[in-house]
């Protein structure tokens, strides 16, 4: 896929060649720079698919998480843990989703300090449309085949494990 402003060369490879000549081994720098650039590309693609539905990827992830919940709702604390977000970020996401009528907050039946979040009927309908939108663009990874996606996921899992995301 060619975009406006496409270069006739790979700027990350060019930077890696210069790094190698001036500083030393460039494999790590090139890998990190590539991951950062791909993150920009994926966010742009996915957010572009979700924007017509009034969602961002962060809000979409929250809707998916709630849809996957066994009991149909989750405490906000658990949402933060599973989404790996600070409590303030979860509150902001839930505030926006609630403002759009996609989720509702309910008091926890046994813990007065906790609040449960659940999808509304409109939230489920919007989630269905959003899922069709992001799967329709293959989450922005259309340039990879199934085996490549599995290898990429496996490689990135090891980086996340080493960073302490999970045991």
CORFENRA-V193710 format. One record per backbone hydrogen bond with DSSP energy under -0.5 kcal/mol. NH is the residue of the N-H (numbers start at 0). CO is the residue of the C=O. If there is no record, write none. Layout:
# CORFENRA-V193710
nh: <NH;NH>
co: <CO;CO>
This chain:
# CORFENRA-V193710
nh: <5;10;13;14;15;16;17;18;19;20;21;22;23;29;30;31;32;33;34;35;36;37;38;39;40;41;42;43;44;45;46;47;48;49;50;51;52;53;54;59;60;61;62;63;64;65;66;67;68;68;71;73;75;78;79;80;81;82;83;84;88;89;90;91;92;93;94;95;96;97;98;99;100;101;102;103;105;107;111;113;115;116;117;118;119;123;124;125;126;127;128;129;130;131;132;133;134;135;136;137;138;139;140;143;148;149;150;151;152;153;154;155;156;157;158;159;160;161;162;163;164>
co: <2;8;9;10;11;12;13;14;15;16;17;18;18;25;26;27;28;29;30;31;32;33;34;35;36;37;38;39;40;41;42;43;44;45;46;47;49;50;49;55;56;57;58;59;60;61;62;63;64;65;68;116;114;74;75;76;77;78;79;79;85;85;86;87;88;89;90;91;92;93;94;95;97;96;96;117;115;113;109;110;105;73;103;71;101;119;120;121;122;123;124;125;126;127;128;129;130;131;132;134;133;136;137;140;144;145;146;147;148;149;150;151;152;153;154;155;156;157;158;160;159>
